[in-house]
């Protein structure tokens, strides 16, 4: 089991840098930040971009893997994003992990003034996004003409540090997205559904896990070829509400075969409201939970 933590990009770097350094010192395996133009009601408060945040995080850490949670086609184009990915992978010394998703409704999809897409159209767009981004990061030059994107001689020099490219961790719950994760993913991440009770959420997560395993088998990929991430905090119970809550959630995820879990840094209020003392106590348990 590997354990990661999300640090929301809602603080100025003079303050936020402490959290990224501590994430590594505490022993987390990976640290992530949300890749949104704004998120839910926090869009009205401080908010910073994921790429420069991760770039800065790379300069104050040396071991921990760093990821987008998750980049999407809502406002990113594969040609430009491939350049950002190449730079981030270089600056971090090959520690970048790309969490990628289809993009939902909400602020990101509305702020640019484009019409809201249907779920089917979002997955259509995501399919093309993944294929083009993957191609650009693997090939010296890429030309593409699709329904959603175009590229004319998009270059990939010098290419990423990680070869053939940084790992894709594909977010998926539905059948078509699960097939994309099975096809393109070095990892798969799920949030499970929005439900009222923790037990209902765990039952649903088990069902999604079973569907993904079946999808992998149908794609001809062995189970151990894809890392499996679970966002613990999509459950109605915030994993950092107590040490017991976290250890229970991580333990259940491990029993379900997830290789990685993701929690969130406690905030003073609103989403993921909690106490950093709980985080410190959880950090003390990490060697036991990860068998290190």
C-alpha positions as CSV (number, residue, x, y, z in Angstrom):
1,X,0.0,0.0,0.0
2,X,1.2,3.5,-1.0
3,X,-0.4,6.5,0.6
4,X,-0.8,10.0,-1.0
5,X,-2.2,13.3,0.0
6,X,-3.9,16.1,-1.8
7,X,-2.8,19.7,-1.0
8,X,-5.4,22.1,-2.3
9,X,-3.9,25.1,-4.2
10,X,-5.7,27.7,-2.0
11,X,-2.8,29.3,-0.2
12,X,0.0,31.7,-1.3
13,X,3.2,29.8,-1.8
14,X,4.9,31.5,1.2
15,X,2.5,29.5,3.3
16,X,1.8,26.5,1.1
17,X,5.4,25.5,0.6
18,X,5.5,24.2,4.2
19,X,2.8,21.7,3.5
20,X,4.6,20.2,0.5
21,X,7.9,19.9,2.4
22,X,6.0,18.3,5.3
23,X,4.2,15.8,3.0
24,X,7.7,14.4,2.1
25,X,9.0,14.6,5.6
26,X,6.0,12.8,6.9
27,X,6.6,9.9,4.5
28,X,3.8,10.1,2.1
29,X,4.5,8.4,-1.2
30,X,2.8,10.9,-3.5
31,X,1.3,14.4,-3.2
32,X,-1.3,15.9,-5.5
33,X,-3.0,19.2,-6.2
34,X,-6.4,19.9,-7.8
35,X,-6.1,21.0,-11.5
36,X,-9.1,23.3,-11.7
37,X,-9.7,27.0,-12.6
38,X,-11.8,27.0,-9.5
39,X,-13.5,24.4,-7.4
40,X,-17.1,24.4,-6.1
41,X,-17.7,27.1,-3.5
42,X,-13.9,27.6,-3.1
43,X,-13.9,29.3,-6.5
44,X,-14.8,32.5,-4.7
45,X,-11.7,32.3,-2.5
46,X,-7.9,32.1,-3.1
47,X,-7.0,29.6,-5.8
48,X,-3.8,28.9,-7.8
49,X,-2.9,26.9,-10.9
50,X,-1.7,23.3,-10.6
51,X,1.3,23.4,-13.0
52,X,3.3,26.3,-11.3
53,X,2.3,24.9,-7.9
54,X,3.7,21.5,-8.7
55,X,6.8,23.1,-10.3
56,X,7.4,25.0,-7.0
57,X,6.7,21.8,-5.0
58,X,9.4,20.0,-7.1
59,X,12.0,22.6,-6.0
60,X,11.3,22.0,-2.2
61,X,11.1,18.2,-2.3
62,X,13.4,15.5,-3.6
63,X,11.7,12.1,-3.2
64,X,7.9,12.3,-3.2
65,X,6.0,11.8,-6.4
66,X,3.9,14.8,-7.5
67,X,0.7,14.7,-9.4
68,X,-2.3,16.5,-11.0
69,X,-5.6,15.5,-9.5
70,X,-6.9,15.5,-12.1
71,X,-6.0,17.3,-15.4
72,X,-8.9,17.4,-17.8
73,X,-9.9,18.6,-21.3
74,X,-12.2,21.2,-19.7
75,X,-9.5,23.8,-20.2
76,X,-6.3,22.0,-21.3
77,X,-5.2,21.3,-24.9
78,X,-2.9,18.3,-25.3
79,X,-0.3,20.2,-27.4
80,X,0.4,22.8,-24.8
81,X,-0.2,20.5,-21.8
82,X,2.5,18.1,-23.3
83,X,5.0,20.9,-23.1
84,X,4.0,21.6,-19.5
85,X,4.3,17.9,-18.7
86,X,7.7,17.7,-20.2
87,X,8.9,20.7,-18.2
88,X,7.4,19.4,-14.9
89,X,8.9,16.0,-15.4
90,X,12.3,17.5,-16.0
91,X,12.2,19.9,-13.1
92,X,11.0,17.2,-10.7
93,X,13.7,14.7,-11.8
94,X,11.1,12.2,-13.2
95,X,8.7,12.3,-10.2
96,X,5.6,13.5,-12.1
97,X,2.4,11.4,-12.1
98,X,-0.4,12.5,-14.4
99,X,-3.9,12.2,-12.9
100,X,-6.2,12.6,-15.9
101,X,-10.0,12.8,-16.1
102,X,-12.8,13.5,-18.5
103,X,-13.8,16.8,-16.8
104,X,-17.1,17.3,-15.1
105,X,-19.7,20.1,-15.0
106,X,-19.2,23.1,-12.7
107,X,-16.9,26.1,-12.7
108,X,-14.3,24.8,-15.0
109,X,-16.7,24.0,-17.7
110,X,-18.7,27.2,-17.3
111,X,-16.1,29.9,-16.8
112,X,-14.9,29.8,-20.4
113,X,-18.4,30.3,-21.7
114,X,-18.7,27.0,-23.7
115,X,-21.9,25.0,-23.8
116,X,-22.2,22.3,-21.2
117,X,-21.4,18.9,-22.7
118,X,-23.3,15.7,-22.2
119,X,-21.6,12.8,-20.3
120,X,-21.2,11.0,-23.6
121,X,-19.6,14.0,-25.3
122,X,-17.2,14.5,-22.4
123,X,-16.0,10.9,-22.7
124,X,-15.7,11.3,-26.5
125,X,-13.5,14.4,-25.9
126,X,-11.5,12.6,-23.2
127,X,-10.8,9.7,-25.5
128,X,-9.2,12.0,-28.1
129,X,-7.4,14.0,-25.3
130,X,-5.7,10.8,-24.0
131,X,-4.8,9.5,-27.4
132,X,-3.3,12.8,-28.6
133,X,-1.4,13.5,-25.3
134,X,0.0,10.0,-25.3
135,X,1.1,10.3,-28.9
136,X,2.8,13.7,-28.4
137,X,4.7,12.5,-25.3
138,X,6.0,9.3,-27.1
139,X,6.7,10.6,-30.6
140,X,9.3,13.2,-32.0
141,X,6.5,14.9,-34.0
142,X,2.7,14.5,-34.1
143,X,0.1,15.7,-36.5
144,X,-3.5,15.1,-35.6
145,X,-6.9,16.1,-37.0
146,X,-9.8,15.0,-34.8
147,X,-13.3,16.0,-33.8
148,X,-12.0,17.9,-30.7
149,X,-8.3,18.7,-31.3
150,X,-5.9,19.4,-34.0
151,X,-2.1,19.3,-34.0
152,X,0.4,20.1,-36.8
153,X,3.9,18.9,-36.2
154,X,3.7,19.1,-32.4
155,X,7.3,18.5,-31.2
156,X,8.5,16.5,-28.3
157,X,12.1,17.5,-27.9
158,X,13.8,16.7,-25.5
159,X,11.0,14.5,-24.3
160,X,10.2,13.5,-20.7
161,X,12.7,12.2,-18.2
162,X,10.4,9.2,-17.6
163,X,10.3,7.1,-20.7
164,X,8.3,6.5,-22.7
165,X,6.3,9.1,-20.8
166,X,5.2,10.0,-17.2
167,X,2.6,7.5,-15.9
168,X,-1.1,8.2,-16.7
169,X,-3.5,7.6,-13.7
170,X,-6.9,7.7,-15.4
171,X,-10.0,8.6,-13.4
172,X,-12.9,6.4,-14.2
173,X,-16.2,5.1,-12.8
174,X,-18.4,4.5,-15.8
175,X,-18.0,1.7,-18.4
176,X,-16.5,3.8,-21.2
177,X,-14.1,5.6,-18.9
178,X,-13.1,2.3,-17.3
179,X,-12.2,1.0,-20.8
180,X,-10.0,4.1,-21.3
181,X,-8.3,3.4,-18.0
182,X,-7.7,-0.2,-19.0
183,X,-6.3,0.9,-22.4
184,X,-4.2,4.0,-21.5
185,X,-3.7,3.8,-17.8
186,X,-0.5,3.0,-15.9
187,X,-2.9,3.6,-13.0
188,X,-6.6,3.9,-12.4
189,X,-8.2,6.1,-9.8
190,X,-11.8,6.1,-8.6
191,X,-13.8,8.3,-6.3
192,X,-16.8,6.0,-6.0
193,X,-20.3,7.5,-6.2
194,X,-21.8,10.2,-4.0
195,X,-24.0,8.4,-1.5
196,X,-25.3,9.1,2.0
197,X,-23.6,6.4,4.1
198,X,-20.0,5.1,4.4
199,X,-21.1,1.5,4.1
200,X,-23.1,2.2,0.9
201,X,-20.0,3.9,-0.5
202,X,-17.8,0.9,0.3
203,X,-20.3,-1.5,-1.4
204,X,-20.3,0.7,-4.5
205,X,-16.5,1.0,-4.5
206,X,-16.3,-2.8,-4.4
207,X,-18.7,-3.1,-7.4
208,X,-16.6,-0.5,-9.4
209,X,-13.4,-2.4,-8.5
210,X,-15.0,-5.6,-9.8
211,X,-16.0,-3.9,-13.1
212,X,-12.5,-2.5,-13.5
213,X,-10.9,-5.9,-12.9
214,X,-13.3,-7.4,-15.6
215,X,-12.4,-4.6,-18.0
216,X,-8.7,-5.2,-17.5
217,X,-9.2,-8.9,-18.2
218,X,-11.2,-8.1,-21.4
219,X,-8.4,-5.8,-22.5
220,X,-5.9,-8.6,-22.0
221,X,-3.9,-6.8,-19.3
222,X,-2.9,-8.5,-16.1
223,X,-4.1,-7.0,-12.8
224,X,-0.6,-6.2,-11.6
225,X,0.1,-4.1,-14.7
226,X,-2.1,-1.2,-13.4
227,X,-1.8,0.6,-10.1
228,X,-5.2,1.1,-8.5
229,X,-5.9,4.3,-6.5
230,X,-8.8,5.1,-4.2
231,X,-9.8,8.6,-3.1
232,X,-10.8,7.9,0.5
233,X,-12.4,11.3,0.9
234,X,-15.2,10.7,-1.5
235,X,-16.7,8.7,1.2
236,X,-19.1,10.5,3.6
237,X,-16.5,10.0,6.3
238,X,-13.5,12.2,5.9
239,X,-10.5,10.0,6.3
240,X,-8.5,12.5,8.4
241,X,-11.3,13.0,10.9
242,X,-9.4,10.7,13.2
243,X,-6.5,8.2,13.2
244,X,-8.9,5.4,13.5
245,X,-11.0,6.6,10.6
246,X,-7.9,6.7,8.4
247,X,-6.4,3.4,9.4
248,X,-9.8,1.7,9.0
249,X,-10.3,3.3,5.5
250,X,-6.8,2.4,4.4
251,X,-7.1,-1.1,5.7
252,X,-10.4,-1.6,3.8
253,X,-8.9,-0.3,0.6
254,X,-6.0,-2.7,0.9
255,X,-8.4,-5.6,1.5
256,X,-10.1,-4.6,-1.8
257,X,-6.9,-4.8,-3.7
258,X,-6.1,-1.1,-4.1
259,X,-2.4,-0.4,-4.3
260,X,-2.7,3.3,-3.4
261,X,-5.0,5.5,-1.4
262,X,-5.3,9.3,-1.4
263,X,-6.4,11.5,1.5
264,X,-6.5,15.3,1.8
265,X,-4.6,17.8,3.9
266,X,-6.9,19.1,6.7
267,X,-8.3,22.6,6.2
268,X,-9.6,25.0,8.8
269,X,-13.2,24.9,7.4
270,X,-15.5,23.9,4.6
271,X,-14.2,21.0,2.5
272,X,-11.9,18.6,4.3
273,X,-12.2,20.5,7.6
274,X,-10.0,18.9,10.2
275,X,-7.0,19.2,12.6
276,X,-3.4,19.0,11.5
277,X,-2.7,17.2,14.7
278,X,-4.6,14.2,13.3
279,X,-2.5,14.4,10.2
280,X,0.7,14.3,12.3
281,X,-0.6,11.3,14.2
282,X,-1.5,9.5,10.9
283,X,2.0,10.3,9.6
284,X,3.4,8.5,12.6
285,X,1.5,5.4,11.5
286,X,2.6,5.4,7.9
287,X,5.5,3.1,8.3
288,X,3.2,0.5,9.8
289,X,0.5,1.0,7.2
290,X,2.9,0.8,4.3
291,X,5.0,-2.0,5.8
292,X,8.2,0.1,5.5
